[in-house]
Amino acid sequence: MTIFKDIVDGKIPCEKVFENERVIAFKDIAPQAPVHILIIPKKEIPDIQSVVGEDIHLVGEIIKVAQSLAKEFGIEEGYRLVTNNGSLGGQAVFHLHFHLLGGKQLSNQLA
Ligand code: AMP
């Protein structure tokens, strides 16, 4: 059980920007760019390393949601979609999530 599961279940409020039966997206509580949205599957998948074959369509759907949110938030010309895997990869919440970041010139430093 993670804080993101509580958000999925509506037990913790969030600034929701998208929701369907399988995916939810909301603003990051500590934004690192003018646009910083988290896109997550409702299914409890801990991280990218735990994605199995049957989840592939879901991950593809998250990419489509990211495309459409990028357009909605006016950052379609330049953004970053990133997921951290494991503590060593900088992951703090162990419910798969993709950061959609944009609205400023992003560094090409990835690590
Ligand atoms: P990561 O380090 O990739 O696991 O990212 C976790 C992200 O979740 C961080 O950017 C946090 O700011 C964000 N976060 C943690 N709690 C909340 C919350 N309740 N609502 C929105 N974002 C959150």
Backbone and ligand atoms as CSV (ligand in chain L), in Angstrom:
chain,resi,resn,atom,element,x,y,z
A,1,MET,N,N,0.847,-1.207,0.000
A,1,MET,CA,C,0.000,0.000,0.000
A,1,MET,C,C,0.883,1.258,0.000
A,2,THR,N,N,0.594,2.161,-0.912
A,2,THR,CA,C,1.381,3.388,-1.003
A,2,THR,C,C,0.441,4.593,-0.980
A,3,ILE,N,N,1.044,5.773,-0.873
A,3,ILE,CA,C,0.263,7.008,-0.893
A,3,ILE,C,C,-0.469,7.160,-2.230
A,4,PHE,N,N,0.117,6.637,-3.295
A,4,PHE,CA,C,-0.552,6.756,-4.602
A,4,PHE,C,C,-1.773,5.835,-4.682
A,5,LYS,N,N,-1.708,4.696,-4.005
A,5,LYS,CA,C,-2.895,3.820,-3.938
A,5,LYS,C,C,-4.015,4.560,-3.198
A,6,ASP,N,N,-3.662,5.281,-2.140
A,6,ASP,CA,C,-4.664,6.072,-1.408
A,6,ASP,C,C,-5.254,7.155,-2.306
A,7,ILE,N,N,-4.433,7.726,-3.182
A,7,ILE,CA,C,-4.942,8.734,-4.131
A,7,ILE,C,C,-5.893,8.060,-5.122
A,8,VAL,N,N,-5.479,6.896,-5.653
A,8,VAL,CA,C,-6.341,6.142,-6.582
A,8,VAL,C,C,-7.692,5.850,-5.927
A,9,ASP,N,N,-7.654,5.482,-4.644
A,9,ASP,CA,C,-8.881,5.115,-3.921
A,9,ASP,C,C,-9.658,6.325,-3.420
A,10,GLY,N,N,-9.134,7.535,-3.654
A,10,GLY,CA,C,-9.835,8.748,-3.245
A,10,GLY,C,C,-9.730,9.041,-1.755
A,11,LYS,N,N,-8.793,8.360,-1.066
A,11,LYS,CA,C,-8.654,8.572,0.383
A,11,LYS,C,C,-7.803,9.784,0.692
A,12,ILE,N,N,-6.961,10.165,-0.274
A,12,ILE,CA,C,-6.095,11.345,-0.136
A,12,ILE,C,C,-6.392,12.245,-1.328
A,13,PRO,N,N,-6.577,13.549,-1.089
A,13,PRO,CA,C,-6.898,14.439,-2.212
A,13,PRO,C,C,-5.701,14.665,-3.126
A,14,CYS,N,N,-6.003,14.997,-4.361
A,14,CYS,CA,C,-4.948,15.351,-5.297
A,14,CYS,C,C,-5.524,16.361,-6.279
A,15,GLU,N,N,-4.615,17.020,-6.996
A,15,GLU,CA,C,-5.051,17.949,-8.031
A,15,GLU,C,C,-5.114,17.167,-9.344
A,16,LYS,N,N,-6.245,16.516,-9.550
A,16,LYS,CA,C,-6.405,15.583,-10.665
A,16,LYS,C,C,-6.528,16.316,-11.998
A,17,VAL,N,N,-5.815,15.832,-12.996
A,17,VAL,CA,C,-5.913,16.441,-14.328
A,17,VAL,C,C,-6.422,15.452,-15.376
A,18,PHE,N,N,-6.478,14.181,-15.025
A,18,PHE,CA,C,-7.002,13.165,-15.947
A,18,PHE,C,C,-7.378,11.928,-15.149
A,19,GLU,N,N,-8.444,11.261,-15.602
A,19,GLU,CA,C,-8.781,9.963,-15.008
A,19,GLU,C,C,-9.634,9.162,-15.987
A,20,ASN,N,N,-9.302,7.882,-16.129
A,20,ASN,CA,C,-10.239,6.948,-16.759
A,20,ASN,C,C,-10.233,5.670,-15.916
A,21,GLU,N,N,-10.708,4.575,-16.457
A,21,GLU,CA,C,-10.835,3.352,-15.645
A,21,GLU,C,C,-9.486,2.773,-15.228
A,22,ARG,N,N,-8.462,3.096,-15.996
A,22,ARG,CA,C,-7.170,2.425,-15.784
A,22,ARG,C,C,-6.031,3.346,-15.345
A,23,VAL,N,N,-6.189,4.644,-15.627
A,23,VAL,CA,C,-5.083,5.591,-15.438
A,23,VAL,C,C,-5.593,6.843,-14.719
A,24,ILE,N,N,-4.724,7.409,-13.879
A,24,ILE,CA,C,-5.051,8.695,-13.250
A,24,ILE,C,C,-3.803,9.576,-13.333
A,25,ALA,N,N,-4.010,10.873,-13.489
A,25,ALA,CA,C,-2.892,11.822,-13.538
A,25,ALA,C,C,-3.226,13.003,-12.647
A,26,PHE,N,N,-2.207,13.464,-11.924
A,26,PHE,CA,C,-2.412,14.573,-10.982
A,26,PHE,C,C,-1.126,15.362,-10.849
A,27,LYS,N,N,-1.255,16.604,-10.360
A,27,LYS,CA,C,-0.082,17.458,-10.244
A,27,LYS,C,C,0.821,16.987,-9.107
A,28,ASP,N,N,2.121,17.017,-9.350
A,28,ASP,CA,C,3.084,16.656,-8.307
A,28,ASP,C,C,3.011,17.692,-7.193
A,29,ILE,N,N,3.074,17.214,-5.956
A,29,ILE,CA,C,2.942,18.098,-4.793
A,29,ILE,C,C,4.169,19.007,-4.625
A,30,ALA,N,N,5.291,18.614,-5.163
A,30,ALA,CA,C,6.535,19.404,-5.061
A,30,ALA,C,C,7.107,19.578,-6.469
A,31,PRO,N,N,6.465,20.418,-7.283
A,31,PRO,CA,C,6.838,20.481,-8.705
A,31,PRO,C,C,8.280,20.897,-8.941
A,32,GLN,N,N,8.909,20.230,-9.894
A,32,GLN,CA,C,10.302,20.554,-10.260
A,32,GLN,C,C,10.365,21.266,-11.604
A,33,ALA,N,N,9.212,21.614,-12.150
A,33,ALA,CA,C,9.125,22.376,-13.402
A,33,ALA,C,C,7.748,23.039,-13.395
A,34,PRO,N,N,7.551,24.067,-14.233
A,34,PRO,CA,C,6.239,24.724,-14.250
A,34,PRO,C,C,5.085,23.742,-14.494
A,35,VAL,N,N,5.320,22.747,-15.337
A,35,VAL,CA,C,4.357,21.648,-15.481
A,35,VAL,C,C,5.025,20.392,-14.933
A,36,HIS,N,N,4.442,19.812,-13.917
A,36,HIS,CA,C,4.971,18.566,-13.338
A,36,HIS,C,C,3.766,17.718,-12.919
A,37,ILE,N,N,3.476,16.774,-13.772
A,37,ILE,CA,C,2.300,15.919,-13.587
A,37,ILE,C,C,2.767,14.484,-13.418
A,38,LEU,N,N,2.099,13.762,-12.528
A,38,LEU,CA,C,2.380,12.336,-12.352
A,38,LEU,C,C,1.271,11.545,-13.021
A,39,ILE,N,N,1.656,10.591,-13.862
A,39,ILE,CA,C,0.685,9.742,-14.556
A,39,ILE,C,C,0.889,8.322,-14.043
A,40,ILE,N,N,-0.161,7.741,-13.507
A,40,ILE,CA,C,0.011,6.431,-12.863
A,40,ILE,C,C,-1.087,5.459,-13.290
A,41,PRO,N,N,-0.743,4.166,-13.337
A,41,PRO,CA,C,-1.799,3.173,-13.543
A,41,PRO,C,C,-2.560,2.991,-12.237
A,42,LYS,N,N,-3.837,2.702,-12.322
A,42,LYS,CA,C,-4.577,2.405,-11.084
A,42,LYS,C,C,-4.145,1.052,-10.520
A,43,LYS,N,N,-3.745,0.160,-11.422
A,43,LYS,CA,C,-3.229,-1.146,-10.985
A,43,LYS,C,C,-1.968,-0.936,-10.158
A,44,GLU,N,N,-1.854,-1.688,-9.068
A,44,GLU,CA,C,-0.678,-1.552,-8.206
A,44,GLU,C,C,0.514,-2.301,-8.803
A,45,ILE,N,N,1.329,-1.564,-9.543
A,45,ILE,CA,C,2.585,-2.087,-10.092
A,45,ILE,C,C,3.681,-1.292,-9.388
A,46,PRO,N,N,4.597,-1.948,-8.685
A,46,PRO,CA,C,5.573,-1.189,-7.872
A,46,PRO,C,C,6.499,-0.299,-8.691
A,47,ASP,N,N,6.965,-0.801,-9.816
A,47,ASP,CA,C,7.971,-0.045,-10.570
A,47,ASP,C,C,8.065,-0.606,-11.985
A,48,ILE,N,N,8.883,0.016,-12.808
A,48,ILE,CA,C,8.976,-0.409,-14.215
A,48,ILE,C,C,9.528,-1.824,-14.318
A,49,GLN,N,N,10.365,-2.205,-13.371
A,49,GLN,CA,C,10.986,-3.526,-13.385
A,49,GLN,C,C,9.961,-4.625,-13.117
A,50,SER,N,N,8.817,-4.237,-12.571
A,50,SER,CA,C,7.755,-5.203,-12.250
A,50,SER,C,C,6.702,-5.303,-13.347
A,51,VAL,N,N,6.862,-4.523,-14.404
A,51,VAL,CA,C,5.894,-4.565,-15.511
A,51,VAL,C,C,5.974,-5.930,-16.192
A,52,VAL,N,N,4.813,-6.565,-16.384
A,52,VAL,CA,C,4.778,-7.863,-17.081
A,52,VAL,C,C,4.061,-7.680,-18.417
A,53,GLY,N,N,4.103,-8.751,-19.209
A,53,GLY,CA,C,3.559,-8.689,-20.563
A,53,GLY,C,C,2.153,-8.113,-20.640
A,54,GLU,N,N,1.305,-8.515,-19.709
A,54,GLU,CA,C,-0.094,-8.066,-19.783
A,54,GLU,C,C,-0.247,-6.575,-19.454
A,55,ASP,N,N,0.814,-5.958,-18.929
A,55,ASP,CA,C,0.756,-4.519,-18.592
A,55,ASP,C,C,1.188,-3.631,-19.759
A,56,ILE,N,N,1.688,-4.236,-20.821
A,56,ILE,CA,C,2.285,-3.444,-21.910
A,56,ILE,C,C,1.283,-2.454,-22.497
A,57,HIS,N,N,0.049,-2.903,-22.680
A,57,HIS,CA,C,-0.961,-2.010,-23.244
A,57,HIS,C,C,-1.206,-0.821,-22.311
A,58,LEU,N,N,-1.205,-1.114,-21.007
A,58,LEU,CA,C,-1.410,-0.067,-19.993
A,58,LEU,C,C,-0.296,0.977,-20.051
A,59,VAL,N,N,0.929,0.523,-20.196
A,59,VAL,CA,C,2.058,1.455,-20.281
A,59,VAL,C,C,1.947,2.287,-21.568
A,60,GLY,N,N,1.511,1.640,-22.652
A,60,GLY,CA,C,1.283,2.380,-23.891
A,60,GLY,C,C,0.190,3.425,-23.718
A,61,GLU,N,N,-0.837,3.058,-22.974
A,61,GLU,CA,C,-1.932,4.016,-22.738
A,61,GLU,C,C,-1.423,5.223,-21.945
A,62,ILE,N,N,-0.517,4.986,-21.002
A,62,ILE,CA,C,0.058,6.089,-20.219
A,62,ILE,C,C,0.807,7.048,-21.149
A,63,ILE,N,N,1.498,6.493,-22.134
A,63,ILE,CA,C,2.194,7.360,-23.101
A,63,ILE,C,C,1.184,8.200,-23.882
A,64,LYS,N,N,0.066,7.614,-24.268
A,64,LYS,CA,C,-0.965,8.379,-24.972
A,64,LYS,C,C,-1.553,9.467,-24.063
A,65,VAL,N,N,-1.743,9.160,-22.796
A,65,VAL,CA,C,-2.246,10.164,-21.848
A,65,VAL,C,C,-1.230,11.303,-21.722
A,66,ALA,N,N,0.056,10.942,-21.675
A,66,ALA,CA,C,1.109,11.959,-21.589
A,66,ALA,C,C,1.067,12.875,-22.812
A,67,GLN,N,N,0.910,12.299,-23.985
A,67,GLN,CA,C,0.810,13.101,-25.217
A,67,GLN,C,C,-0.325,14.098,-25.101
A,68,SER,N,N,-1.455,13.625,-24.678
A,68,SER,CA,C,-2.622,14.498,-24.651
A,68,SER,C,C,-2.516,15.555,-23.550
A,69,LEU,N,N,-1.929,15.190,-22.399
A,69,LEU,CA,C,-1.729,16.194,-21.338
A,69,LEU,C,C,-0.688,17.230,-21.770
A,70,ALA,N,N,0.345,16.781,-22.489
A,70,ALA,CA,C,1.365,17.718,-22.984
A,70,ALA,C,C,0.704,18.781,-23.859
A,71,LYS,N,N,-0.229,18.348,-24.673
A,71,LYS,CA,C,-0.945,19.287,-25.543
A,71,LYS,C,C,-1.825,20.211,-24.692
A,72,GLU,N,N,-2.561,19.604,-23.784
A,72,GLU,CA,C,-3.480,20.391,-22.931
A,72,GLU,C,C,-2.739,21.450,-22.126
A,73,PHE,N,N,-1.526,21.119,-21.669
A,73,PHE,CA,C,-0.776,22.061,-20.841
A,73,PHE,C,C,0.221,22.888,-21.656
A,74,GLY,N,N,0.141,22.763,-22.977
A,74,GLY,CA,C,0.909,23.637,-23.865
A,74,GLY,C,C,2.403,23.376,-23.884
A,75,ILE,N,N,2.792,22.125,-23.621
A,75,ILE,CA,C,4.229,21.810,-23.598
A,75,ILE,C,C,4.604,20.771,-24.650
A,76,GLU,N,N,3.725,20.576,-25.645
A,76,GLU,CA,C,3.945,19.470,-26.586
A,76,GLU,C,C,5.224,19.615,-27.396
A,77,GLU,N,N,5.763,20.835,-27.465
A,77,GLU,CA,C,7.001,21.017,-28.244
A,77,GLU,C,C,8.239,20.541,-27.495
A,78,GLY,N,N,8.136,20.418,-26.158
A,78,GLY,CA,C,9.308,19.978,-25.411
A,78,GLY,C,C,8.955,19.579,-23.995
A,79,TYR,N,N,9.182,18.334,-23.689
A,79,TYR,CA,C,8.910,17.863,-22.327
A,79,TYR,C,C,9.723,16.610,-22.062
A,80,ARG,N,N,9.676,16.166,-20.831
A,80,ARG,CA,C,10.350,14.921,-20.455
A,80,ARG,C,C,9.333,14.018,-19.775
A,81,LEU,N,N,9.345,12.749,-20.150
A,81,LEU,CA,C,8.504,11.741,-19.502
A,81,LEU,C,C,9.461,10.735,-18.892
A,82,VAL,N,N,9.457,10.651,-17.561
A,82,VAL,CA,C,10.507,9.865,-16.906
A,82,VAL,C,C,9.936,9.053,-15.746
A,83,THR,N,N,10.515,7.875,-15.560
A,83,THR,CA,C,10.137,7.067,-14.400
A,83,THR,C,C,11.394,6.608,-13.682
A,84,ASN,N,N,11.391,6.732,-12.382
A,84,ASN,CA,C,12.519,6.287,-11.569
A,84,ASN,C,C,12.251,4.859,-11.114
A,85,ASN,N,N,13.258,4.014,-11.190
A,85,ASN,CA,C,13.100,2.614,-10.789
A,85,ASN,C,C,14.014,2.272,-9.617
A,86,GLY,N,N,13.395,1.951,-8.482
A,86,GLY,CA,C,14.166,1.534,-7.316
A,86,GLY,C,C,14.828,2.697,-6.595
A,87,SER,N,N,15.177,2.470,-5.327
A,87,SER,CA,C,15.794,3.535,-4.521
A,87,SER,C,C,17.024,4.105,-5.199
A,88,LEU,N,N,17.826,3.223,-5.759
A,88,LEU,CA,C,19.056,3.673,-6.408
A,88,LEU,C,C,18.752,4.509,-7.650
A,89,GLY,N,N,17.585,4.305,-8.225
A,89,GLY,CA,C,17.145,5.086,-9.377
A,89,GLY,C,C,16.388,6.342,-8.982
A,90,GLY,N,N,16.314,6.613,-7.663
A,90,GLY,CA,C,15.657,7.837,-7.205
A,90,GLY,C,C,14.174,7.686,-6.924
A,91,GLN,N,N,13.691,6.432,-6.905
A,91,GLN,CA,C,12.260,6.231,-6.656
A,91,GLN,C,C,11.953,6.308,-5.167
A,92,ALA,N,N,10.900,7.067,-4.819
A,92,ALA,CA,C,10.494,7.209,-3.416
A,92,ALA,C,C,9.136,6.565,-3.158
A,93,VAL,N,N,8.274,6.578,-4.152
A,93,VAL,CA,C,6.937,5.996,-3.995
A,93,VAL,C,C,6.857,4.752,-4.889
A,94,PHE,N,N,6.620,3.616,-4.261
A,94,PHE,CA,C,6.704,2.346,-4.991
A,94,PHE,C,C,5.349,1.922,-5.573
A,95,HIS,N,N,4.826,2.837,-6.352
A,95,HIS,CA,C,3.664,2.589,-7.212
A,95,HIS,C,C,4.066,3.251,-8.528
A,96,LEU,N,N,4.158,2.452,-9.589
A,96,LEU,CA,C,4.664,2.951,-10.870
A,96,LEU,C,C,4.055,4.310,-11.223
A,97,HIS,N,N,4.914,5.251,-11.580
A,97,HIS,CA,C,4.434,6.576,-11.998
A,97,HIS,C,C,5.411,7.168,-12.991
A,98,PHE,N,N,4.877,7.948,-13.889
A,98,PHE,CA,C,5.678,8.645,-14.883
A,98,PHE,C,C,5.565,10.133,-14.619
A,99,HIS,N,N,6.714,10.803,-14.514
A,99,HIS,CA,C,6.733,12.255,-14.338
A,99,HIS,C,C,6.650,12.899,-15.725
A,100,LEU,N,N,5.694,13.775,-15.922
A,100,LEU,CA,C,5.614,14.588,-17.137
A,100,LEU,C,C,6.070,15.985,-16.745
A,101,LEU,N,N,7.224,16.383,-17.288
A,101,LEU,CA,C,7.867,17.636,-16.877
A,101,LEU,C,C,8.035,18.555,-18.074
A,102,GLY,N,N,7.741,19.826,-17.895
A,102,GLY,CA,C,7.941,20.771,-18.988
A,102,GLY,C,C,7.587,22.181,-18.566
A,103,GLY,N,N,7.596,23.056,-19.550
A,103,GLY,CA,C,7.263,24.457,-19.274
A,103,GLY,C,C,8.485,25.310,-19.039
A,104,LYS,N,N,9.665,24.735,-19.190
A,104,LYS,CA,C,10.921,25.482,-19.106
A,104,LYS,C,C,11.957,24.720,-19.937
A,105,GLN,N,N,13.092,25.349,-20.181
A,105,GLN,CA,C,14.177,24.644,-20.861
A,105,GLN,C,C,14.718,23.572,-19.926
A,106,LEU,N,N,14.603,22.321,-20.309
A,106,LEU,CA,C,15.100,21.238,-19.472
A,106,LEU,C,C,16.556,20.948,-19.817
A,107,SER,N,N,17.300,20.604,-18.802
A,107,SER,CA,C,18.707,20.264,-18.986
A,107,SER,C,C,18.836,18.944,-19.750
A,108,ASN,N,N,19.931,18.792,-20.472
A,108,ASN,CA,C,20.161,17.487,-21.105
A,108,ASN,C,C,20.950,16.565,-20.188
A,109,GLN,N,N,21.180,17.038,-18.952
A,109,GLN,CA,C,21.808,16.177,-17.943
A,109,GLN,C,C,20.763,15.213,-17.415
A,110,LEU,N,N,20.958,13.955,-17.600
A,110,LEU,CA,C,19.959,12.981,-17.148
A,110,LEU,C,C,20.360,12.307,-15.830
A,111,ALA,N,N,21.602,12.405,-15.471
A,111,ALA,CA,C,22.030,11.760,-14.234
A,111,ALA,C,C,23.273,12.459,-13.690
L,1,AMP,P1,P,9.719,9.323,-7.239
L,1,AMP,O1,O,10.897,9.900,-6.528
L,1,AMP,O2,O,9.955,9.077,-8.696
L,1,AMP,O3,O,9.142,8.119,-6.529
L,1,AMP,O4,O,8.620,10.464,-7.239
L,1,AMP,C1,C,7.638,10.598,-6.249
L,1,AMP,C2,C,6.968,11.911,-6.498
L,1,AMP,O5,O,5.731,11.920,-5.829
L,1,AMP,C3,C,7.748,13.134,-6.007
L,1,AMP,O6,O,7.993,14.015,-7.097
L,1,AMP,C4,C,6.817,13.746,-4.960
L,1,AMP,O7,O,6.871,15.145,-4.950
L,1,AMP,C5,C,5.469,13.217,-5.391
L,1,AMP,N1,N,4.456,13.120,-4.353
L,1,AMP,C6,C,4.571,12.522,-3.133
L,1,AMP,N2,N,3.421,12.591,-2.464
L,1,AMP,C7,C,2.538,13.216,-3.286
L,1,AMP,C8,C,1.160,13.585,-3.170
L,1,AMP,N3,N,0.440,13.309,-2.051
L,1,AMP,N4,N,0.570,14.231,-4.192
L,1,AMP,C9,C,1.277,14.520,-5.310
L,1,AMP,N5,N,2.569,14.194,-5.488
L,1,AMP,C10,C,3.192,13.553,-4.490
